[in-house]
C-alpha cells in the first residue's frame, strides 16, 4: 500500500510542479473541500 501512495504522490508532484500560484490556491481549496465533505 505504501508503494501505491508513493506512486500517487510522485505523479501529483510532477503534475503541479509548474502550476501557477492561483492554480495551487485552487488545488488547496479543492483539497480542503474534499477533506471536509468526503474524508471527515
C-alpha atoms as one frame of an Amber mdcrd trajectory, in Angstrom:
protein
   0.000   0.000   0.000   2.855   2.354   0.822   4.258   1.846  -2.681   0.911
   2.854  -4.198   0.790   6.071  -2.172   4.379   6.914  -3.107   3.455   6.490
  -6.764   0.397   8.715  -6.393   2.442  11.364  -4.573   5.122  11.328  -7.247
   2.587  11.739 -10.053   0.798  14.527  -8.174   4.042  16.432  -7.558   5.016
  16.074 -11.211   1.679  17.490 -12.300   1.781  20.534 -10.025   5.458  21.436
 -10.363   4.714  24.107 -12.983   1.368  25.223 -11.606   0.774  28.914 -11.067
   0.178  30.360  -7.624  -3.510  30.730  -8.475  -3.734  27.104  -9.561  -2.072
  25.980  -6.330  -4.550  28.046  -4.326  -7.431  26.438  -6.258  -5.993  22.985
  -5.578  -5.639  23.835  -1.889  -9.279  24.926  -1.714 -10.396  21.783  -3.542
  -8.448  19.576  -1.147  -9.999  21.411   1.809 -13.470  20.765   0.398 -12.711
  17.076  -0.142 -11.351  16.832   3.389 -14.426  18.358   4.980 -17.112  16.814
   2.762 -15.736  13.408   1.866 -12.954  12.373   4.241 -14.413  13.636   7.530
